[in-house]
Amino acid sequence: MTKPPLRVLDGGHDDPDPHRSLPHDIGAERQVLGAMMLSTRAVADARALLDGSEFYRPAHQEIWQAICGLADRGDPCEPTAVAAELGPRRLTKVGGGPYLHTLIQDTVSSTQAGYYSHRLAELAYARTIAMTGTHLIQLSHQATDGDATDLRGAVAAAVQDITTPDARGWPTPTPLEAARELPSFPLPMLPDWLAEYAARLAEQTQTPTDLSGCLALAVLAVAAGGKVWVQARGWREPTNLFTVIALGPGNRKSEVFAAMTGPIRAAETMLRDQAQPHITDIAIQRRVAEADMEKAEKAAINAIDAIVREQHLEDARIAAERLQELQIPAEPRLFSDDATPEILTSQLAQQGGRMAVLSPEGEIFSIAAGRYSGAPNFAVLKHGHAGEGMRIDRVGRPSEIIESAHVTLGICTQPDVLAGLADTPQFRGQGLLGRILYAVPHSLLGYRDPSPELIPAHITHTYTDTLTSLITRLHALTDPITLQFTDTALNAVQELLRETEPRYRPGNDLAHMPDWGGKYPGAVVRIAGLLHLAANHHGTWNKPITTDTFACARHIGDYYLTHAQAAYDLIGADPDLADARALRDWITRTGTHRFAASDAVQALRARFRKVADVEPGLRVLEAHGWVRRLPAPPRASGPGRSRAPVYEVHPNALEDASQDP
């Protein structure tokens, strides 16, 4: 928005020196002083922007100093008190007591102090420019006359006053990006056998503890998902989790994944070896039943006697029923490295509704977004997170019925992939983003120890044996079990619900992410169940979950909540915040210092269609201290629309934006 050139103004009042041409407005000065003597709020508004040197008339500077002296002592600032503060001699110099009363009588409104203070600050800056220009002309003449003074240095010093940003009255801008210090995964909240191995693995691989810590929960969810539920007050949660770690390349993710999932692979091999004789036996019985059915069918066809034919047909029917009963079970599978939604659904059907995807890459998201099918398909992930039933009917294939689907995700992906989730609106619209426990750890790349301490063999053996035993014990359960809380732990669950609920209200920290926040208490309950199972891995998990265990789960939940806020910031899931960033980028790119909302609409037509679309982003910028709305000028009498609000940009916006993380 282009500003009109400043003119010399007298505000309709006497000018002590009509021959000077420096910009000023005596009327604005009178309005500020009159408002300050009428209202303490006006005093605060004016002092936030002015220091007294902005007054062009010396008498007004004297009055300003007297008002400020009274305000500093907490005394009233009405004309009588100001006159007493000035004293007889100074009072005579400013025009006497009647002049002070005239200032009040001529004041339009004490609420306009902010507008007129801005006006005086602007005119004072204009006077500085004018005087600096005169000084520069003098410097140029000195150089012409042969003065050996450092001309460039003198010019730089002369223009410093007009180039240094004036941030009086401005708060320090708050970064729009997630500048918060993110906590590391709280490994001590895990049972000792799991926490010790995760910590030692992070040290050996020189990776963030977030990677091994989040995967520790994921492998517990692989063991328990579909076999264990946790009962809260009025609802229950399954024990599968969706965990996603955003970590860049070169951070040894594959090495950590291989180590953490090693016991799962070993348990899967053990379960497959145990199941193989049964699978082989069923396959043999099936072939025998097929042969019996075929033999009976041929005998029925060749039979001449009707009674004999009926006997062979009955034998064929019995063999067919037997064949229907003898379905060859699939080899036990606990997890997959990668799978399309269709394959994952089939694996769930084959494995009794239990399957996990553990991968050091984030391919599952791009596949679910429609890389191969051309259309997003999140059904299996949505149902699989909640433990819901599924019925899938496909042309040319038998129907697949899953009584209760349980999917666990343990994914490590690039931060750019996480940021790209916003490109597929269905991720947010269908609630998938709200089901994920995010971790956005700091990379150790560039700060790694080349000679780290290795994991002692006994710690590795303890981790492998304990996790393998837990997996096989839970896998052997024929029916799912339900864990209960102690009464005090159940009260702690209710307290979590009470504390979390107000945070969804407008203006609070979870207001822009209710999809994730709404599932946050349930995630803490799931984690409590997993910690309980890990602490009672010998099979004593039937006793109730204690308050201490829930406290550990809540501590881990707080970690995920902070990281989810950072992840949503990275994804751009808050539309108002995304609009604010777009406005800030436009301001810093164009060097705009003052603008109206219509200017932003015109410059960013691809994003904003009308002024109302800009307002939420402007409110965010105001709240973060990047812009402020200038006070509106007094409305002129007569018909006409009010002038559109004008926004001023923080003087340090360009510098702060370049440093914004």
C-alpha positions as CSV (number, residue, x, y, z in Angstrom):
1,M,0.0,0.0,0.0
2,T,1.6,3.3,-1.1
3,K,1.7,6.0,1.5
4,P,1.0,9.6,0.4
5,P,3.8,12.1,1.0
6,L,3.8,13.9,4.3
7,R,2.8,17.6,4.2
8,V,3.4,20.4,6.6
9,L,0.3,20.7,8.9
10,D,-0.6,23.2,11.5
11,G,-3.7,21.4,12.7
12,G,-5.8,24.5,12.4
13,H,-3.9,26.2,15.3
14,D,-1.1,28.7,15.8
15,D,2.4,27.8,14.8
16,P,5.2,29.3,16.9
17,D,7.5,29.6,13.8
18,P,5.6,29.8,10.5
19,H,8.8,30.1,8.5
20,R,10.0,26.5,9.3
21,S,8.9,23.8,6.9
22,L,9.5,20.7,9.1
23,P,6.4,18.3,9.2
24,H,4.3,18.7,12.3
25,D,0.7,18.7,13.4
26,I,-0.1,21.0,16.4
27,G,-3.7,19.8,16.5
28,A,-2.6,16.1,16.9
29,E,-0.3,17.2,19.8
30,R,-3.2,18.9,21.5
31,Q,-5.4,15.8,21.1
32,V,-2.8,13.5,22.7
33,L,-2.2,15.8,25.7
34,G,-5.9,16.4,26.2
35,A,-6.7,12.7,26.1
36,M,-3.9,12.0,28.6
37,M,-5.4,14.4,31.1
38,L,-8.8,12.7,30.6
39,S,-7.8,9.1,30.8
40,T,-5.1,6.9,32.4
41,R,-5.6,4.4,29.5
42,A,-4.7,7.2,27.1
43,V,-1.5,7.9,29.1
44,A,-0.5,4.2,28.7
45,D,-1.3,4.2,24.9
46,A,0.6,7.4,24.3
47,R,3.7,6.4,26.3
48,A,3.9,3.0,24.5
49,L,4.7,5.0,21.3
50,L,6.1,8.3,22.3
51,D,8.9,9.6,24.6
52,G,8.1,13.3,24.4
53,S,10.7,14.3,21.8
54,E,8.0,13.8,19.1
55,F,6.2,17.0,20.1
56,Y,7.1,19.9,17.8
57,R,6.0,22.6,20.1
58,P,8.3,23.0,23.1
59,A,5.4,23.9,25.4
60,H,3.8,20.6,24.7
61,Q,7.0,18.8,25.6
62,E,6.8,20.5,29.0
63,I,3.2,19.4,29.5
64,W,4.1,15.8,28.5
65,Q,6.9,15.7,31.0
66,A,4.5,16.9,33.8
67,I,1.8,14.3,32.9
68,C,4.4,11.5,32.8
69,G,5.8,12.6,36.2
70,L,2.3,12.4,37.7
71,A,1.6,9.0,36.1
72,D,4.9,7.6,37.4
73,R,3.9,8.4,40.9
74,G,0.3,7.1,40.4
75,D,-1.2,10.5,40.8
76,P,-4.2,11.9,38.8
77,C,-3.3,13.7,35.6
78,E,-6.2,16.3,35.4
79,P,-5.4,19.9,34.5
80,T,-5.2,21.1,38.1
81,A,-2.7,18.5,39.0
82,V,-0.7,19.1,35.8
83,A,-0.6,22.9,36.6
84,A,0.7,22.1,40.1
85,E,3.3,19.8,38.7
86,L,4.5,22.5,36.3
87,G,4.8,25.2,38.9
88,P,4.0,28.9,38.3
89,R,7.1,29.6,36.2
90,R,6.8,26.7,33.7
91,L,3.0,27.0,33.7
92,T,3.3,30.6,32.4
93,K,5.7,29.4,29.7
94,V,3.1,26.8,28.4
95,G,0.2,29.2,28.3
96,G,-1.2,29.1,31.8
97,G,-3.9,27.1,33.4
98,P,-6.6,28.1,30.9
99,Y,-4.6,26.5,28.1
100,L,-4.6,23.2,29.9
101,H,-8.4,23.3,30.1
102,T,-8.6,24.3,26.5
103,L,-6.7,21.1,25.6
104,I,-9.3,19.0,27.3
105,Q,-12.2,20.9,25.8
106,D,-10.8,20.5,22.2
107,T,-10.2,16.7,22.7
108,V,-12.4,14.7,20.3
109,S,-12.2,11.5,22.4
110,S,-9.7,10.0,24.8
111,T,-10.0,6.8,22.9
112,Q,-8.2,8.4,19.9
113,A,-4.9,8.9,21.8
114,G,-3.5,5.9,20.0
115,Y,-4.3,7.2,16.5
116,Y,-2.8,10.7,17.2
117,S,0.2,9.2,18.9
118,H,0.9,7.2,15.8
119,R,0.5,10.4,13.9
120,L,3.1,12.2,16.0
121,A,5.6,9.4,15.8
122,E,5.3,9.4,12.0
123,L,5.8,13.2,11.8
124,A,8.7,13.1,14.2
125,Y,10.3,10.5,11.9
126,A,9.6,12.7,8.9
127,R,11.4,15.6,10.6
128,T,14.4,13.4,11.3
129,I,14.5,12.5,7.6
130,A,14.4,16.2,6.6
131,M,17.1,17.2,9.0
132,T,19.2,14.2,7.9
133,G,18.8,15.3,4.3
134,T,20.1,18.8,5.3
135,H,23.1,17.3,7.0
136,L,23.9,15.1,4.0
137,I,23.9,18.2,1.8
138,Q,26.3,19.9,4.2
139,L,28.6,16.8,4.0
140,S,28.6,16.9,0.3
141,H,29.6,20.6,0.3
142,Q,32.4,19.9,2.7
143,A,33.7,17.2,0.3
144,T,33.5,19.7,-2.5
145,D,35.5,22.2,-0.5
146,G,38.3,19.6,0.0
147,D,37.5,18.4,3.5
148,A,39.4,15.2,4.2
149,T,36.7,13.8,6.5
150,D,35.7,10.1,5.8
151,L,32.6,10.9,3.7
152,R,31.2,7.4,3.6
153,G,31.6,6.9,7.4
154,A,30.0,10.3,8.0
155,V,27.1,9.5,5.7
156,A,26.6,6.1,7.4
157,A,26.5,7.7,10.8
158,A,24.1,10.4,9.6
159,V,21.5,8.0,8.2
160,Q,21.7,5.5,11.1
161,D,18.8,7.3,12.9
162,I,16.5,6.9,9.9
163,T,17.5,3.3,9.0
164,T,17.5,1.8,12.5
165,P,14.1,0.1,13.2
166,D,12.1,1.6,16.0
167,A,10.3,-1.2,17.9
168,R,8.9,0.9,20.7
169,G,5.4,-0.4,21.6
170,W,6.0,-3.7,19.8
171,P,6.2,-7.1,21.5
172,T,9.0,-9.5,20.4
173,P,7.6,-11.5,17.4
174,T,6.8,-15.1,18.2
175,P,7.9,-17.5,15.5
176,L,5.1,-19.0,13.4
177,E,7.0,-22.3,13.1
178,A,7.4,-24.9,15.8
179,A,10.3,-23.3,17.7
180,R,9.4,-25.2,20.8
181,E,12.1,-27.4,22.4
182,L,10.9,-30.9,21.8
183,P,11.5,-33.5,24.5
184,S,13.4,-36.7,23.9
185,F,11.5,-40.0,24.3
186,P,11.2,-40.8,28.1
187,L,12.9,-44.2,28.1
188,P,12.8,-44.5,31.9
189,M,9.0,-44.8,31.7
190,L,9.4,-48.2,30.0
191,P,10.0,-51.4,32.0
192,D,13.7,-51.9,32.8
193,W,14.4,-54.8,30.3
194,L,13.0,-52.7,27.5
195,A,14.3,-49.3,28.5
196,E,17.9,-50.6,29.0
197,Y,18.1,-52.2,25.6
198,A,16.5,-49.1,23.8
199,A,19.0,-46.8,25.5
200,R,22.0,-49.0,24.8
201,L,20.9,-49.4,21.2
202,A,20.5,-45.6,20.8
203,E,24.1,-45.2,22.1
204,Q,25.6,-47.9,20.0
205,T,24.0,-46.7,16.8
206,Q,24.3,-43.0,17.7
207,T,20.7,-42.3,17.0
208,P,18.0,-40.3,18.9
209,T,16.4,-42.2,21.7
210,D,13.1,-41.3,20.1
211,L,13.7,-43.9,17.4
212,S,14.4,-46.9,19.6
213,G,11.8,-45.7,22.2
214,C,8.9,-45.4,19.7
215,L,9.8,-48.7,18.2
216,A,9.8,-50.3,21.6
217,L,6.1,-49.4,21.9
218,A,5.5,-50.5,18.4
219,V,6.9,-54.0,19.0
220,L,4.9,-54.3,22.2
221,A,1.8,-53.4,20.1
222,V,2.8,-56.1,17.6
223,A,2.7,-58.6,20.4
224,A,-0.5,-57.4,22.0
225,G,-2.6,-56.1,19.1
226,G,-5.8,-58.2,18.6
227,K,-5.1,-60.2,21.8
228,V,-5.5,-57.6,24.5
229,W,-8.0,-54.8,25.2
230,V,-7.9,-52.2,28.0
231,Q,-11.1,-51.3,29.8
232,A,-11.6,-47.7,30.9
233,R,-14.7,-46.2,32.4
234,G,-17.4,-46.6,29.8
235,W,-15.2,-47.5,26.9
236,R,-12.3,-49.7,26.0
237,E,-9.3,-49.5,23.8
238,P,-7.3,-52.1,21.8
239,T,-3.6,-52.2,22.2
240,N,-2.4,-51.6,18.7
241,L,-0.6,-48.3,17.8
242,F,0.2,-46.1,14.8
243,T,3.7,-44.7,15.5
244,V,5.5,-42.5,12.9
245,I,9.0,-41.1,13.4
246,A,10.1,-38.3,11.1
247,L,13.8,-38.6,10.7
248,G,16.0,-37.6,7.7
249,P,18.3,-39.9,5.7
250,G,21.7,-41.0,7.0
251,N,20.4,-41.6,10.5
252,R,20.8,-45.4,10.6
253,K,17.1,-46.1,10.8
254,S,17.4,-49.5,9.1
255,E,20.0,-50.7,11.7
256,V,17.7,-49.7,14.6
257,F,14.7,-51.3,12.9
258,A,16.6,-54.5,12.4
259,A,17.7,-54.7,16.0
260,M,14.3,-53.7,17.5
261,T,12.3,-56.1,15.3
262,G,14.8,-59.0,15.5
263,P,12.8,-60.8,18.2
264,I,9.6,-60.4,16.2
265,R,11.3,-62.1,13.3
266,A,12.6,-64.9,15.6
267,A,9.1,-65.3,17.2
268,E,7.5,-65.4,13.7
269,T,9.9,-68.2,12.6
270,M,9.2,-70.1,15.8
271,L,5.5,-69.8,15.4
272,R,5.8,-70.9,11.7
273,D,7.9,-73.9,12.7
274,Q,5.3,-74.9,15.4
275,A,2.4,-74.5,12.9
276,Q,4.0,-76.3,10.0
277,P,3.1,-79.9,11.1
278,H,-0.5,-78.8,11.6
279,I,-0.5,-77.1,8.2
280,T,1.0,-80.1,6.6
281,D,-1.5,-82.4,8.2
282,I,-4.5,-80.3,7.1
283,A,-3.1,-80.2,3.6
284,I,-2.9,-84.0,3.5
285,Q,-6.4,-84.5,4.9
286,R,-7.6,-82.0,2.3
287,R,-6.1,-84.0,-0.5
288,V,-7.6,-87.2,0.9
289,A,-11.0,-85.5,1.1
290,E,-10.6,-84.3,-2.5
291,A,-9.8,-87.8,-3.6
292,D,-12.7,-89.3,-1.7
293,M,-15.1,-86.7,-3.2
294,E,-13.8,-87.3,-6.7
295,K,-14.0,-91.1,-6.2
296,A,-17.6,-90.9,-4.8
297,E,-18.7,-88.6,-7.7
298,K,-17.4,-91.1,-10.3
299,A,-19.0,-94.0,-8.6
300,A,-22.3,-92.2,-8.5
301,I,-22.0,-91.4,-12.2
302,N,-21.3,-95.1,-13.1
303,A,-23.8,-96.6,-10.7
304,I,-26.8,-98.3,-12.4
305,D,-28.9,-99.0,-9.4
306,A,-30.6,-95.9,-8.0
307,I,-30.0,-97.0,-4.4
308,V,-26.3,-97.5,-5.0
309,R,-26.1,-94.1,-6.8
310,E,-27.7,-92.4,-3.8
311,Q,-25.2,-94.0,-1.4
312,H,-22.3,-92.7,-3.5
313,L,-23.8,-89.3,-3.7
314,E,-24.1,-89.2,0.1
315,D,-20.4,-90.2,0.3
316,A,-19.6,-87.3,-2.1
317,R,-21.6,-84.9,0.0
318,I,-19.8,-86.0,3.2
319,A,-16.4,-85.6,1.5
320,A,-17.4,-82.1,0.2
321,E,-18.4,-81.0,3.7
322,R,-15.2,-82.4,5.1
323,L,-13.3,-80.5,2.4
324,Q,-15.0,-77.3,3.3
325,E,-14.0,-77.8,6.9
326,L,-10.4,-78.5,6.1
327,Q,-9.2,-74.9,5.2
328,I,-5.4,-74.8,5.1
329,P,-4.3,-72.1,7.6
330,A,-1.9,-69.5,6.5
331,E,1.6,-69.5,7.9
332,P,1.8,-67.2,10.9
333,R,2.8,-63.7,10.0
334,L,3.3,-60.9,12.5
335,F,4.3,-58.0,10.3
336,S,5.0,-56.8,6.8
337,D,7.6,-54.4,5.6
338,D,5.3,-52.9,3.0
339,A,1.8,-53.7,1.7
340,T,-1.0,-52.2,-0.4
341,P,-4.3,-51.7,1.4
342,E,-5.7,-54.6,-0.5
343,I,-2.9,-57.0,0.5
344,L,-2.9,-55.7,4.1
345,T,-6.7,-56.5,4.2
346,S,-6.1,-60.0,3.0
347,Q,-3.3,-60.5,5.5
348,L,-5.6,-59.4,8.3
349,A,-8.2,-62.0,7.1
350,Q,-5.6,-64.7,7.0
351,Q,-4.0,-63.9,10.4
352,G,-7.2,-63.6,12.4
353,G,-7.4,-59.8,12.2
354,R,-3.8,-59.1,13.4
355,M,-1.1,-57.5,11.3
356,A,1.6,-54.9,11.6
357,V,3.6,-52.8,9.1
358,L,7.1,-52.0,10.4
359,S,9.3,-50.2,8.0
360,P,12.2,-47.7,8.0
361,E,10.5,-45.9,5.1
362,G,7.0,-44.3,4.7
363,E,5.8,-46.1,1.6
364,I,2.6,-47.1,3.3
365,F,1.3,-43.5,3.2
366,S,2.0,-42.9,-0.5
367,I,0.4,-46.3,-1.3
368,A,-2.6,-45.5,0.8
369,A,-2.9,-42.1,-0.9
370,G,-3.3,-43.9,-4.2
371,R,0.1,-44.3,-5.8
372,Y,-1.0,-47.5,-7.6
373,S,-4.8,-47.3,-7.5
374,G,-5.1,-43.6,-8.4
375,A,-7.5,-43.1,-5.4
376,P,-6.9,-42.9,-1.7
377,N,-7.9,-46.0,0.3
378,F,-7.7,-45.7,4.1
379,A,-10.5,-48.1,5.1
380,V,-8.2,-50.8,6.4
381,L,-6.1,-48.3,8.4
382,K,-9.2,-46.6,9.9
383,H,-10.9,-49.9,10.9
384,G,-7.6,-51.5,11.9
385,H,-6.8,-48.7,14.3
386,A,-10.1,-49.0,16.2
387,G,-10.3,-52.8,16.2
388,E,-13.5,-52.7,14.1
389,G,-15.0,-55.5,12.0
390,M,-14.6,-55.5,8.2
391,R,-16.4,-57.3,5.4
392,I,-14.8,-57.1,1.9
393,D,-16.6,-58.3,-1.2
394,R,-14.6,-58.3,-4.5
395,V,-15.7,-59.4,-7.9
396,G,-14.3,-62.9,-8.8
397,R,-12.9,-63.5,-5.3
398,P,-14.3,-64.9,-2.1
399,S,-15.6,-62.5,0.5
400,E,-13.2,-61.7,3.4
401,I,-14.8,-61.3,6.8
402,I,-12.7,-59.9,9.7
403,E,-14.4,-59.9,13.0
404,S,-12.0,-57.4,14.6
405,A,-9.2,-55.8,12.6
406,H,-6.1,-54.7,14.5
407,V,-3.3,-53.0,12.6
408,T,0.0,-51.7,14.1
409,L,2.2,-49.2,12.3
410,G,5.9,-48.6,13.2
411,I,7.0,-46.3,10.4
412,C,10.0,-44.0,10.1
413,T,9.7,-41.6,7.2
414,Q,11.4,-38.5,5.9
415,P,10.2,-35.1,7.3
416,D,9.4,-34.0,3.8
417,V,7.0,-37.0,3.4
418,L,5.3,-36.0,6.6
419,A,5.0,-32.5,5.4
420,G,3.5,-33.8,2.1
421,L,0.6,-35.5,3.9
422,A,-1.3,-32.2,3.6
423,D,-1.2,-32.6,-0.2
424,T,-3.8,-35.4,0.3
425,P,-6.8,-33.8,2.1
426,Q,-8.3,-37.2,2.8
427,F,-5.5,-37.9,5.4
428,R,-7.1,-35.2,7.5
429,G,-10.7,-35.4,6.3
430,Q,-11.0,-39.1,7.0
431,G,-9.3,-38.8,10.4
432,L,-6.1,-40.7,9.7
433,L,-3.8,-37.9,10.9
434,G,-5.5,-38.0,14.3
435,R,-4.7,-41.7,14.8
436,I,-0.9,-41.3,14.5
437,L,1.5,-40.9,17.4
438,Y,4.2,-38.6,15.9
439,A,7.8,-38.2,16.9
440,V,9.9,-35.5,15.3
441,P,13.4,-36.0,16.9
442,H,16.5,-34.0,16.4
443,S,19.0,-35.7,14.1
444,L,22.4,-36.5,15.6
445,L,24.0,-36.4,12.2
446,G,27.3,-34.5,12.4
447,Y,27.6,-35.0,16.2
448,R,28.0,-38.7,16.4
449,D,30.6,-40.5,18.4
450,P,32.7,-42.8,16.1
451,S,33.6,-45.1,19.1
452,P,30.3,-45.6,21.0
453,E,29.8,-48.0,23.8
454,L,28.5,-51.4,22.5
455,I,25.5,-53.2,23.9
456,P,26.5,-55.9,26.4
457,A,25.5,-59.4,25.2
458,H,23.4,-60.1,28.3
459,I,21.2,-57.0,27.7
460,T,20.6,-58.1,24.1
461,H,19.7,-61.7,25.2
462,T,17.3,-60.4,27.9
463,Y,15.5,-58.2,25.4
464,T,15.3,-60.9,22.8
465,D,14.2,-63.7,25.1
466,T,11.7,-61.5,27.0
467,L,10.0,-60.1,23.9
468,T,10.0,-63.4,22.1
469,S,8.3,-65.1,25.1
470,L,5.8,-62.3,25.4
471,I,4.9,-62.6,21.7
472,T,4.5,-66.4,21.8
473,R,2.5,-66.3,25.1
474,L,0.0,-63.7,23.8
475,H,-0.2,-65.4,20.4
476,A,-1.3,-68.6,22.1
477,L,-4.3,-67.0,23.6
478,T,-7.4,-68.4,22.0
479,D,-9.7,-65.5,23.1
480,P,-8.7,-61.8,23.6
481,I,-8.3,-60.7,27.2
482,T,-9.4,-57.4,28.8
483,L,-7.2,-55.5,31.2
484,Q,-8.7,-53.5,34.0
485,F,-7.5,-50.5,36.0
486,T,-7.3,-50.2,39.8
487,D,-9.8,-47.7,41.2
488,T,-7.2,-45.1,41.8
489,A,-5.8,-45.6,38.3
490,L,-9.3,-45.3,36.9
491,N,-9.6,-42.0,38.7
492,A,-6.4,-40.9,37.1
493,V,-7.9,-41.7,33.7
494,Q,-10.9,-39.5,34.5
495,E,-8.6,-36.7,35.6
496,L,-6.8,-36.9,32.3
497,L,-10.2,-36.5,30.5
498,R,-11.1,-33.5,32.6
499,E,-7.8,-31.7,32.1
500,T,-7.8,-32.4,28.3
501,E,-11.3,-31.3,27.5
502,P,-10.9,-27.5,27.8
503,R,-7.9,-27.6,25.5
504,Y,-10.1,-28.2,22.5
505,R,-11.9,-24.9,23.0
506,P,-11.1,-22.0,20.5
507,G,-7.8,-20.3,21.3
508,N,-6.3,-23.2,23.3
509,D,-3.4,-25.4,22.2
510,L,-5.5,-28.3,20.8
511,A,-8.2,-26.3,19.2
512,H,-6.7,-26.6,15.7
513,M,-6.1,-30.4,16.1
514,P,-9.3,-31.8,17.6
515,D,-8.9,-35.0,15.5
516,W,-5.6,-35.9,17.3
517,G,-6.6,-34.4,20.6
518,G,-9.8,-36.4,20.7
519,K,-7.8,-39.6,20.5
520,Y,-5.1,-38.6,22.9
521,P,-6.7,-40.0,26.1
522,G,-7.4,-43.3,24.4
523,A,-3.7,-43.4,23.2
524,V,-2.5,-43.0,26.8
525,V,-4.8,-45.8,27.9
526,R,-3.4,-48.1,25.1
527,I,0.1,-47.2,26.2
528,A,-0.7,-48.0,29.8
529,G,-1.9,-51.5,28.7
530,L,1.3,-52.1,26.8
531,L,3.5,-51.0,29.7
532,H,1.5,-53.3,32.0
533,L,2.0,-56.3,29.7
534,A,5.7,-55.6,29.4
535,A,6.1,-55.3,33.2
536,N,4.1,-58.6,33.6
537,H,5.6,-60.5,30.7
538,H,5.7,-63.8,32.6
539,G,1.9,-64.1,32.2
540,T,0.8,-62.3,35.4
541,W,-1.0,-59.6,33.3
542,N,-4.4,-60.5,34.7
543,K,-3.9,-58.2,37.7
544,P,-5.2,-54.6,37.3
545,I,-3.1,-51.7,35.9
546,T,-1.7,-49.6,38.7
547,T,-1.6,-45.8,39.1
548,D,2.2,-45.9,38.7
549,T,1.9,-47.6,35.3
550,F,-0.7,-45.1,34.2
551,A,1.5,-42.2,35.3
552,C,4.3,-43.6,33.1
553,A,1.9,-43.9,30.2
554,R,0.7,-40.3,30.7
555,H,4.3,-39.1,30.7
556,I,4.9,-40.8,27.4
557,G,1.5,-39.4,26.2
558,D,2.8,-35.9,27.0
559,Y,5.8,-36.6,24.9
560,Y,3.6,-37.6,21.9
561,L,1.3,-34.6,22.4
562,T,4.2,-32.1,22.2
563,H,5.6,-33.9,19.1
564,A,2.1,-34.1,17.5
565,Q,1.8,-30.3,17.8
566,A,5.2,-30.0,16.0
567,A,4.1,-32.5,13.4
568,Y,0.9,-30.8,12.7
569,D,2.9,-27.6,12.3
570,L,5.1,-29.4,9.8
571,I,2.2,-30.8,8.0
572,G,0.4,-27.4,7.9
573,A,-2.7,-28.9,9.4
574,D,-3.8,-25.5,11.0
575,P,-5.3,-23.5,8.1
576,D,-5.2,-20.2,10.0
577,L,-1.5,-20.7,10.8
578,A,-0.8,-21.6,7.2
579,D,-2.5,-18.4,6.0
580,A,-0.5,-16.4,8.5
581,R,2.7,-17.9,7.1
582,A,1.6,-17.0,3.6
583,L,1.0,-13.4,4.6
584,R,4.3,-13.2,6.5
585,D,6.2,-14.5,3.5
586,W,4.5,-12.0,1.3
587,I,5.3,-9.2,3.7
588,T,9.0,-10.1,3.9
589,R,9.3,-10.9,0.2
590,T,7.9,-7.5,-0.9
591,G,9.3,-5.4,2.0
592,T,5.8,-4.2,2.9
593,H,5.6,-2.0,6.0
594,R,1.9,-1.0,6.0
595,F,-1.0,-2.5,4.2
596,A,-4.8,-3.1,4.2
597,A,-6.4,-6.5,4.0
598,S,-7.5,-5.8,0.4
599,D,-3.8,-5.4,-0.6
600,A,-3.1,-8.9,0.7
601,V,-6.1,-10.3,-1.3
602,Q,-4.8,-8.6,-4.5
603,A,-1.3,-9.9,-4.0
604,L,-2.3,-13.4,-3.1
605,R,-5.3,-14.1,-5.2
606,A,-4.5,-17.7,-5.6
607,R,-5.0,-18.2,-1.8
608,F,-7.5,-15.5,-0.8
609,R,-10.7,-14.7,-2.7
610,K,-12.1,-12.0,-0.4
611,V,-11.1,-9.9,2.5
612,A,-12.9,-12.2,5.0
613,D,-10.5,-15.0,3.9
614,V,-7.5,-13.0,5.0
615,E,-8.8,-12.1,8.5
616,P,-8.0,-15.4,10.3
617,G,-4.4,-15.3,9.2
618,L,-4.1,-11.6,10.2
619,R,-5.4,-12.4,13.7
620,V,-2.7,-15.0,14.0
621,L,-0.1,-12.5,12.9
622,E,-1.4,-10.0,15.4
623,A,-1.4,-12.5,18.2
624,H,2.2,-13.5,17.4
625,G,3.3,-9.8,17.2
626,W,4.2,-9.7,13.5
627,V,1.6,-7.0,12.6
628,R,-0.7,-4.6,14.5
629,R,-3.8,-2.8,13.5
630,L,-3.4,0.9,13.4
631,P,-6.0,2.9,15.3
632,A,-8.7,4.2,13.1
633,P,-8.9,8.0,12.5
634,P,-11.8,9.9,13.9
635,R,-14.8,9.3,11.7
636,A,-15.9,12.4,9.8
637,S,-19.5,13.5,10.1
638,G,-21.8,12.7,7.3
639,P,-22.6,9.6,5.3
640,G,-20.0,7.2,4.0
641,R,-18.4,3.9,4.8
642,S,-15.8,3.6,7.5
643,R,-12.2,3.3,6.2
644,A,-10.8,-0.2,6.0
645,P,-8.3,-1.0,8.8
646,V,-4.7,-0.6,8.1
647,Y,-2.0,-2.9,9.5
648,E,1.6,-2.0,10.3
649,V,4.4,-4.5,10.1
650,H,6.8,-5.1,13.0
651,P,10.0,-3.0,12.3
652,N,12.2,-6.1,12.7
653,A,10.0,-8.4,10.7
654,L,12.4,-8.8,7.8
655,E,15.3,-9.6,10.1
656,D,13.2,-11.9,12.4
657,A,11.7,-13.8,9.4
658,S,15.1,-14.7,8.1
659,Q,16.0,-16.2,11.5
660,D,12.6,-18.0,12.0
661,P,13.3,-21.7,12.3
